[in-house]
Amino acid sequence: MLRRDEVTIRTKLVSVSDGPNPSVALLHRATRSDGRTRTVSQIVGVPDRCLFERICSEVRPGDEIDATMVTQWSDNGYTTFLASFKTFSNSTRLAASAR
């Protein structure tokens, strides 16, 4: 691994896909350099089975979450996966209690 990038964004869960390579589909709004926004969709793998089971039990399609995604870069390309998440209501309570 040459580099590891981690980003946390507020996003909406669109769907979950179980199987040999569990994944989630996410949707969020991104602001362009000209100030306009656009909708961005992303399918992200969830290699941690416990995390996948947790998101299936705690979050429903259409719910907002704070998703932390990790991209690992190597000479052969990159891999992006969901590393953790917080439900929107939990994130809001944490931010309010930090003030």
C-alpha positions as CSV (number, residue, x, y, z in Angstrom):
1,M,0.0,0.0,0.0
2,L,1.4,3.4,-1.0
3,R,-1.2,5.7,0.5
4,R,-4.4,5.6,2.6
5,D,-7.0,8.3,2.4
6,E,-10.0,8.5,4.8
7,V,-13.0,10.7,4.4
8,T,-16.2,11.1,6.3
9,I,-19.3,12.5,4.6
10,R,-23.0,12.8,5.4
11,T,-24.7,10.6,2.9
12,K,-28.0,8.7,2.3
13,L,-28.2,5.0,2.2
14,V,-29.8,3.8,-1.0
15,S,-29.5,0.1,-0.7
16,V,-27.5,-2.8,0.6
17,S,-26.3,-5.8,-1.3
18,D,-25.3,-9.1,0.5
19,G,-23.3,-11.9,-1.0
20,P,-19.7,-12.8,-1.3
21,N,-18.8,-9.1,-1.6
22,P,-21.2,-7.1,0.6
23,S,-21.7,-3.5,-0.5
24,V,-23.8,-0.4,0.1
25,A,-25.1,2.2,-2.4
26,L,-24.8,5.7,-1.1
27,L,-26.0,9.1,-2.4
28,H,-24.9,12.6,-1.5
29,R,-24.7,16.1,-2.8
30,A,-21.4,17.6,-3.8
31,T,-20.6,21.2,-4.4
32,R,-18.7,22.0,-7.5
33,S,-16.0,24.7,-7.7
34,D,-18.6,27.1,-9.4
35,G,-20.9,26.7,-6.3
36,R,-23.5,24.5,-8.0
37,T,-24.3,21.2,-6.5
38,R,-24.7,17.8,-8.1
39,T,-25.8,14.4,-6.9
40,V,-23.1,11.8,-6.5
41,S,-23.8,8.1,-6.2
42,Q,-21.3,5.5,-5.0
43,I,-21.3,1.8,-4.4
44,V,-18.8,0.9,-1.6
45,G,-17.7,-2.5,-0.4
46,V,-18.2,-3.5,3.2
47,P,-15.5,-6.1,3.9
48,D,-16.2,-6.2,7.7
49,R,-19.1,-8.6,8.1
50,C,-19.9,-7.2,11.6
51,L,-20.1,-3.7,10.2
52,F,-22.3,-4.9,7.3
53,E,-24.7,-6.6,9.7
54,R,-24.8,-3.5,11.9
55,I,-25.7,-1.2,9.0
56,C,-28.4,-3.7,7.9
57,S,-30.0,-3.7,11.4
58,E,-29.6,0.0,12.2
59,V,-30.2,1.8,8.9
60,R,-32.9,1.7,6.3
61,P,-32.8,2.9,2.7
62,G,-33.4,6.6,2.7
63,D,-31.8,7.2,6.1
64,E,-28.9,9.6,6.4
65,I,-25.6,8.5,7.9
66,D,-22.1,9.9,8.5
67,A,-20.1,7.3,6.5
68,T,-16.3,7.0,6.8
69,M,-14.8,5.6,3.7
70,V,-11.2,4.5,3.2
71,T,-9.3,4.4,-0.1
72,Q,-6.1,2.4,-0.2
73,W,-3.9,3.2,-3.1
74,S,-1.2,0.8,-4.5
75,D,0.8,0.3,-7.6
76,N,-2.0,-1.9,-9.0
77,G,-4.8,0.7,-8.5
78,Y,-7.0,1.4,-5.5
79,T,-9.7,-0.1,-3.3
80,T,-12.4,1.9,-1.5
81,F,-14.5,0.5,1.3
82,L,-16.8,1.5,4.2
83,A,-14.8,1.6,7.4
84,S,-17.4,2.9,9.8
85,F,-20.6,4.9,10.1
86,K,-22.8,6.8,12.5
87,T,-26.5,7.2,12.2
88,F,-27.5,10.8,11.6
89,S,-29.3,11.2,14.9
90,N,-26.3,9.9,16.8
91,S,-24.0,12.2,14.9
92,T,-26.2,15.2,15.7
93,R,-26.3,14.4,19.4
94,L,-22.5,14.0,19.5
95,A,-22.0,17.4,17.7
96,A,-24.5,19.1,20.1
97,S,-22.9,17.7,23.2
98,A,-19.4,18.8,22.0
99,R,-20.6,22.5,22.0
